[in-house]
């Protein structure tokens, strides 16, 4: 298990992930232990799930609307919000 000391180091872990290296375990001092799992996108699967479940489609639309209104943040913005003190 690796110890992540910065957001750049976390991004390095993420960038190195692929289908053969799809699980990464790491710890952030002061935050805890994390397991990151890469799940390859399967657009057809998501589309068929939405078609089968109208509530899921509604949830996707609501989520998109909330993001457009600024009520959510992207992963990149989340990573930018970390400072060095978060890793000490």
C-alpha positions in Angstrom: 0.0 0.0 0.0 1.4 3.3 -1.1 1.4 6.5 0.9 0.2 9.5 -1.1 1.9 12.7 -0.1 0.4 15.1 -2.7 -2.4 15.5 -5.2 0.2 15.1 -8.0 1.2 11.7 -6.6 -2.5 10.7 -6.5 -2.9 11.7 -10.1 0.2 9.6 -11.0 -1.5 6.5 -9.5 -4.6 7.2 -11.4 -2.8 7.8 -14.7 -0.9 4.5 -14.4 -4.1 2.5 -14.0 -5.3 0.3 -16.8 -7.1 -3.0 -17.3 -4.1 -5.0 -16.0 -3.5 -2.6 -13.1 -7.1 -1.7 -12.1 -6.9 -1.7 -8.3 -4.7 0.7 -6.2 -4.6 0.8 -2.5 -3.1 3.9 -0.8 -3.2 5.9 2.4 -3.3 9.6 2.9 -1.9 10.6 6.3 -4.6 12.1 8.4 -7.4 11.0 6.1 -7.2 7.2 6.0 -6.8 4.2 3.7 -8.4 4.1 0.2 -9.0 1.5 -2.5 -9.4 2.9 -6.0 -10.9 0.6 -8.6 -10.8 1.4 -12.3 -14.0 0.3 -14.0 -13.9 0.6 -17.8 -16.7 2.6 -19.3 -19.3 0.6 -21.2 -21.6 3.2 -22.7 -24.0 0.5 -24.1 -24.4 -0.9 -20.6 -25.2 2.5 -19.1 -27.7 3.2 -21.9 -29.4 -0.1 -21.5 -29.6 0.4 -17.7 -31.2 3.8 -18.2 -33.7 2.4 -20.7 -34.7 -0.3 -18.2 -35.0 2.0 -15.2 -36.8 5.4 -15.7 -35.8 6.4 -12.2 -32.1 6.0 -13.1 -32.6 8.3 -16.1 -34.2 10.9 -13.9 -31.3 10.7 -11.5 -28.8 11.2 -14.3 -30.7 14.3 -15.5 -31.0 15.8 -12.0 -27.3 15.2 -11.4 -26.4 16.9 -14.7 -28.7 19.9 -13.9 -27.2 20.3 -10.4 -23.7 20.2 -11.9 -24.6 22.9 -14.4 -26.0 25.0 -11.6 -22.6 24.7 -9.8 -23.9 22.4 -7.1 -21.2 19.8 -7.7 -17.5 19.6 -8.4 -15.5 17.6 -10.8 -12.8 15.1 -9.8 -10.2 17.6 -11.1 -11.6 20.4 -8.9 -11.7 18.0 -5.9 -8.0 17.2 -6.4 -7.2 20.9 -6.7 -9.0 21.6 -3.3 -6.4 19.4 -1.5 -3.5 21.3 0.1 -0.2 20.0 1.5 -1.6 20.1 5.0 -4.2 17.5 4.0 -1.4 15.1 3.4 0.5 15.6 6.7 
